[in-house]
Amino acid sequence: MKVKDLMSKRLFALPETATVEAAARLMAKEQIGLLPVLQKGRLTGVVTDRDLTTRCIAAGLSPALTPLKQVMTRKIYAAQPEETILEASRTMALHRVRRLPVCRDGNLIGILSVSDLAGRPDTGFEAAFAICEDLR
């Protein structure tokens, strides 16, 4: 099975200039844990609820004034839509990420999450490993 067959195509994203507050509100409303950050339509980073907490709130910055560009994670691990689910799950485990953007030619087309993989017999071990590594 390929990544494109299992990824979520329900996408939400914000530009680098959007505020942490806007991101937090969108993430809460849509019940998502990762928000892609775009500049001119291209994926330039991601923010997680942890990024918002540790890089903004804990750092004493104002969520209403701080742009995502200042707190986003720039090192992005991504999958290609034609990759196998097993390849993507190994990338997630290796880099200890729970969610993997799926890109084609630099454009975001989906998100693959550990929960997408967890119930599958062919990737359940890698998904469990990624979760356990993340909890360390």
N, C-alpha and C positions, 0 to 999 in steps of 0.2 A: 504494500500500500504506500502511496505517495503522500507527502505533506499536504499537498493541495486537496486531498480527499478528506482530511481530518481537521484542517485548520478552521478557525472561526473567521468568517468573512464580515462579521458585524464589527466595524471599525469606528473608533473615535480617536481623534488626534487634535492637537493644538499647535499653533505656531510658537516658535522660540520666544516671541515677545509677549505671549499670554502670561498672566500672573500665576503664582503658586495657588492663590485663592481660587482662581478660575479652574485650575486643574483639579484641585481638591473637590470642588463642588461637582464637576463633571464626573469624576471617579466615584464619588458617593452616589450620585443620581443613577449612574449606569451600573453600579456595583462591579467595577473593574479595578484590578490591582496594578495595571501597567498602562501607561498612556504614551503613545508615540508622539515625538516632537518633530515638527516639520519646518523646513525653511524652503520656500519656493517649491513646495510640493515634494521635496526629498526628505527622507528620514535622516535626521542629524543627531538624534538622541532619543532617550526614553526616560520617563519618570515613573517611579513606583511610589506607593504610599510611604515606604521607608525613606526614599530620597527626600520627600517633602518634609518628613518629620526630622530627619537627622541633619539635612543640609540647609533647612530654612528655619523651622521652629526651634530646634535645639541650638542653632547658631545665633539665635536672637534676631533674625531678619523678619521683616514684615511680609506676611503672605500676600497682602493687598498690593505691595509695591515691588516685590521680587519677581523678576521674569524667570520663566522656566530655563532659559539659556544659562542662568547662573547656578541652577541646582540639578540640572539633568545629568544623566549618565551618558557620556559620549562614546564610551567603548561599547559598541553594539555587536552582539552575536546574533546572526540571522540565519535563516534557512532559505533554501531555494524551493520553489513549489514542486520541482521534479525530484527532490531528494526523497529517499525512503524514510519512513517513520523511524526506523531503527537508527539511521544516520543522525536524524534530528534529535532523537532522544539521547544519543551518546554525546552530542554537542551540548545539550542541556546539562547532562550529568557532569561532563568535563569542566564546564564553566560555571557550574552551580547556579543556574538560572531556572526559574520556574516558568517563564514565558519567553517565547522566541518569536520575534517578528519574522514574517515571511515576505521576502522581497523579490521582485523581478525587475532587473535593470535599475536598481536603486529606488524603485517605487514600492511602497508598502501595499501588499495585497491581502494580508491576513496575519493572524496571530495563532501560534500553536502553544498550548499550555500543558503543564504536567498533568492536570486533571483530564485533558483530552487523551493522554496516553495511559493513565493509571489503570483503567479497566481492561486494557488490551493484553492478551497473552504474549504477544510478540515484543512488547515494550514495557510491560509492567515492572520488570526488574530495574531497568534504567530509570523509569519514573520514580520508583521507590528510592533508588540510590540518590537521585537528584534532590528529592525531598529531604532525605536524611542528611546529606551533605550540607544542605542549606540551613539545617537546624543546629549545626555545630557552632 
